[in-house]
Amino acid sequence: MSQKKLGIPGNTTVIYVGKARYRSLAAHAREIGYLSNADIKATTFLHYLIDEFADKAHTKLLDELKNKIKTQEED
């Protein structure tokens, strides 16, 4: 688990995620909060996702984009 404290913002910058993604984040946060009897907000859940999975997502997206470019060059 991340060593950072969840839900405590540093220098806040706004990033638009869209209504559907926000609803998904909020639904997960509500369920986690309900099942754990903790106050979990959508922001807390998003921070957790970034802290725990950003490096893996970075690598996967980079590989996918490189493969896409390579495939386009071969066509």
Backbone as a chain_set.jsonl record, in Angstrom:
{"seq": "MSQKKLGIPGNTTVIYVGKARYRSLAAHAREIGYLSNADIKATTFLHYLIDEFADKAHTKLLDELKNKIKTQEED", "coords": {"N": [[0.843, -1.183, 0.0], [0.38, 2.305, -0.544], [2.588, 4.77, 0.836], [1.794, 7.315, 1.232], [-0.556, 9.548, 2.743], [-3.92, 9.047, 2.26], [-6.291, 11.084, 0.548], [-5.442, 13.571, 1.406], [-4.82, 16.554, 0.109], [-2.128, 18.054, -1.747], [-0.601, 20.469, -3.47], [-3.198, 21.418, -5.171], [-4.452, 20.621, -8.357], [-6.753, 20.859, -10.953], [-8.236, 18.262, -12.803], [-10.181, 17.285, -15.449], [-12.336, 14.583, -15.508], [-14.641, 13.698, -16.594], [-18.194, 12.956, -16.658], [-19.122, 10.248, -16.591], [-16.849, 8.761, -15.789], [-16.393, 9.982, -13.328], [-18.74, 9.258, -11.977], [-18.3, 6.519, -11.814], [-15.997, 6.422, -10.173], [-17.099, 7.576, -7.843], [-19.087, 5.692, -7.217], [-17.562, 3.411, -6.622], [-16.166, 4.431, -4.406], [-18.296, 4.918, -2.607], [-19.211, 2.271, -2.185], [-16.926, 1.049, -1.072], [-16.677, 2.646, 1.201], [-19.1, 2.035, 2.508], [-18.856, -0.753, 2.965], [-16.586, -0.831, 4.539], [-17.103, 0.831, 6.576], [-16.022, 3.389, 6.612], [-15.122, 6.792, 5.872], [-14.981, 7.396, 2.701], [-14.078, 9.127, -0.135], [-14.643, 10.017, -3.6], [-12.359, 11.261, -4.566], [-10.394, 10.293, -2.823], [-10.372, 7.585, -3.538], [-9.526, 7.829, -6.209], [-6.958, 8.961, -5.804], [-5.741, 6.775, -4.564], [-5.809, 4.877, -6.668], [-4.064, 6.115, -8.514], [-1.673, 6.317, -6.996], [-1.098, 3.614, -6.509], [-1.188, 2.27, -9.005], [-0.173, 3.753, -11.163], [2.454, 3.538, -12.278], [2.436, 0.98, -13.476], [0.36, 1.354, -15.333], [1.5, 3.352, -16.873], [3.658, 2.014, -18.119], [2.233, 0.029, -19.555], [0.545, 1.57, -21.277], [2.479, 2.979, -22.742], [3.781, 0.833, -24.047], [1.609, -0.134, -25.596], [1.144, 2.075, -27.282], [3.602, 2.247, -28.611], [3.574, -0.209, -29.973], [1.351, 0.218, -31.603], [2.249, 2.302, -33.251], [4.385, 0.985, -34.468], [3.005, -1.04, -35.853], [1.513, 0.524, -37.642], [3.565, 1.6, -39.182], [4.455, -0.658, -40.488], [2.407, -1.23, -42.217]], "CA": [[0.0, 0.0, 0.0], [1.107, 3.562, -0.638], [2.989, 5.372, 2.102], [1.16, 8.621, 1.322], [-1.863, 9.56, 3.388], [-4.957, 9.211, 1.252], [-7.28, 12.132, 0.709], [-4.857, 14.832, 1.842], [-4.263, 17.183, -1.089], [-0.982, 18.944, -1.669], [-0.939, 21.569, -4.365], [-4.291, 20.868, -5.961], [-4.68, 21.009, -9.737], [-7.988, 20.224, -11.404], [-8.217, 17.486, -14.037], [-11.537, 16.861, -15.781], [-12.406, 13.157, -15.83], [-15.917, 13.424, -17.246], [-19.284, 12.521, -15.781], [-19.189, 8.785, -16.45], [-15.724, 8.307, -14.961], [-16.616, 10.456, -11.964], [-19.771, 8.397, -11.383], [-17.656, 5.244, -11.496], [-15.164, 6.657, -8.985], [-17.981, 7.805, -6.7], [-19.744, 4.422, -6.878], [-16.567, 2.583, -5.925], [-15.905, 5.039, -3.097], [-19.457, 4.648, -1.747], [-19.234, 0.856, -1.799], [-15.812, 0.827, -0.147], [-17.044, 3.307, 2.45], [-20.172, 1.271, 3.141], [-18.364, -2.058, 3.415], [-15.517, -0.677, 5.532], [-17.564, 1.791, 7.573], [-15.067, 4.496, 6.602], [-15.513, 7.915, 5.014], [-14.153, 7.356, 1.496], [-14.598, 9.992, -1.194], [-14.165, 9.689, -4.943], [-10.981, 11.756, -4.654], [-9.54, 9.351, -2.095], [-10.244, 6.394, -4.374], [-8.689, 8.194, -7.352], [-5.578, 9.073, -5.321], [-5.256, 5.412, -4.358], [-5.547, 4.286, -7.988], [-2.854, 6.722, -9.078], [-0.509, 5.937, -6.186], [-0.817, 2.182, -6.576], [-1.18, 1.672, -10.333], [0.298, 4.666, -12.215], [3.65, 3.024, -12.958], [2.024, -0.129, -14.338], [-0.411, 1.94, -16.435], [2.479, 4.072, -17.698], [4.364, 1.015, -18.921], [1.294, -0.617, -20.478], [0.136, 2.528, -22.304], [3.64, 3.222, -23.592], [3.936, -0.35, -24.904], [0.513, -0.159, -26.568], [1.364, 3.133, -28.269], [4.749, 1.854, -29.438], [3.111, -1.28, -30.862], [0.448, 0.821, -32.583], [3.095, 3.023, -34.212], [5.132, -0.026, -35.215], [2.047, -1.676, -36.76], [1.184, 1.493, -38.69], [4.735, 1.725, -40.052], [4.565, -1.881, -41.277], [1.319, -1.277, -43.219]], "C": [[0.882, 1.238, 0.0], [1.448, 4.105, 0.741], [2.377, 6.754, 2.284], [-0.169, 8.493, 2.045], [-2.911, 9.887, 2.338], [-5.871, 10.379, 1.584], [-6.748, 13.471, 1.163], [-4.19, 15.485, 0.639], [-3.033, 18.026, -0.789], [-1.336, 20.195, -2.432], [-1.961, 21.042, -5.357], [-4.345, 21.474, -7.358], [-5.888, 20.226, -10.217], [-7.756, 19.503, -12.725], [-9.637, 16.993, -14.276], [-11.519, 15.389, -16.183], [-13.705, 12.788, -16.539], [-16.931, 12.836, -16.278], [-19.289, 11.017, -15.542], [-18.057, 8.266, -15.569], [-15.893, 8.765, -13.515], [-17.661, 9.595, -11.262], [-19.183, 7.049, -10.982], [-16.793, 5.37, -10.241], [-16.032, 6.795, -7.735], [-18.671, 6.518, -6.26], [-18.786, 3.497, -6.136], [-16.312, 3.122, -4.522], [-17.058, 4.778, -2.128], [-19.47, 3.202, -1.267], [-18.121, 0.537, -0.806], [-16.133, 1.434, 1.212], [-18.095, 2.528, 3.221], [-19.64, -0.032, 3.738], [-17.298, -1.956, 4.502], [-15.913, 0.238, 6.682], [-16.567, 2.943, 7.737], [-15.588, 5.585, 5.67], [-14.56, 7.972, 3.828], [-14.827, 8.204, 0.429], [-14.019, 9.554, -2.53], [-12.712, 10.117, -5.113], [-10.008, 10.805, -3.968], [-9.302, 8.095, -2.923], [-9.35, 6.675, -5.576], [-7.229, 8.33, -6.948], [-4.964, 7.688, -5.134], [-4.915, 4.747, -5.686], [-4.25, 4.82, -8.582], [-1.62, 6.252, -8.325], [-0.114, 4.478, -6.378], [-0.586, 1.647, -7.988], [-0.624, 2.541, -11.452], [1.497, 4.109, -12.973], [3.302, 1.88, -13.913], [1.252, 0.398, -15.549], [0.504, 2.68, -17.402], [3.159, 3.103, -18.662], [3.44, 0.394, -19.967], [0.875, 0.327, -21.601], [1.28, 2.816, -23.264], [3.858, 2.056, -24.551], [2.857, -0.406, -25.982], [0.723, 0.883, -27.66], [2.537, 2.812, -29.184], [4.345, 0.775, -30.435], [2.187, -0.742, -31.944], [1.245, 1.552, -33.661], [3.851, 2.034, -35.088], [4.229, -0.706, -36.242], [1.696, -0.752, -37.918], [2.339, 1.646, -39.673], [4.878, 0.521, -40.968], [3.504, -1.952, -42.376], [1.649, -0.51, -44.461]], "O": [[2.008, 1.205, 0.496], [0.692, 3.923, 1.696], [2.434, 7.311, 3.38], [-0.829, 7.457, 1.97], [-2.8, 10.88, 1.619], [-6.185, 10.63, 2.747], [-7.517, 14.424, 1.297], [-3.132, 15.043, 0.193], [-2.915, 18.63, 0.277], [-2.275, 20.905, -2.071], [-1.617, 20.302, -6.278], [-4.291, 22.693, -7.518], [-6.021, 19.042, -9.908], [-7.158, 20.054, -13.649], [-10.23, 16.355, -13.406], [-10.779, 14.994, -17.084], [-13.842, 11.669, -17.033], [-16.58, 12.295, -15.23], [-19.444, 10.568, -14.407], [-18.283, 7.426, -14.698], [-15.574, 8.025, -12.585], [-17.496, 9.24, -10.094], [-19.527, 6.502, -9.934], [-16.856, 4.521, -9.352], [-15.736, 6.203, -6.697], [-18.825, 6.276, -5.062], [-19.158, 2.875, -5.141], [-16.25, 2.355, -3.56], [-16.829, 4.456, -0.962], [-19.71, 2.934, -0.09], [-18.345, -0.162, 0.183], [-15.892, 0.816, 2.249], [-17.998, 2.377, 4.439], [-19.944, -0.366, 4.883], [-17.124, -2.882, 5.294], [-15.162, 0.405, 7.643], [-16.306, 3.406, 8.847], [-16.401, 5.319, 4.785], [-13.465, 8.526, 3.929], [-16.006, 8.018, 0.129], [-13.034, 8.818, -2.587], [-11.925, 9.408, -5.739], [-8.92, 10.545, -4.482], [-8.179, 7.599, -3.005], [-8.507, 5.85, -5.926], [-6.345, 7.866, -7.668], [-3.811, 7.456, -5.499], [-3.861, 4.126, -5.822], [-3.434, 4.053, -9.093], [-0.634, 5.838, -8.935], [1.072, 4.15, -6.405], [0.14, 0.667, -8.158], [-0.605, 2.101, -12.602], [1.544, 4.204, -14.2], [3.817, 1.822, -15.03], [1.47, -0.064, -16.67], [0.299, 2.634, -18.615], [3.223, 3.347, -19.866], [3.82, 0.251, -21.129], [0.853, -0.076, -22.764], [1.069, 2.888, -24.474], [4.094, 2.269, -25.74], [3.149, -0.691, -27.143], [0.503, 0.6, -28.838], [2.482, 3.07, -30.387], [4.726, 0.831, -31.604], [2.238, -1.202, -33.084], [0.945, 1.431, -34.848], [3.95, 2.217, -36.301], [4.643, -0.923, -37.381], [1.592, -1.204, -39.059], [2.113, 1.806, -40.872], [5.361, 0.648, -42.093], [3.688, -2.663, -43.364], [0.839, -0.457, -45.387]]}, "num_chains": 1, "name": "protein.A"}
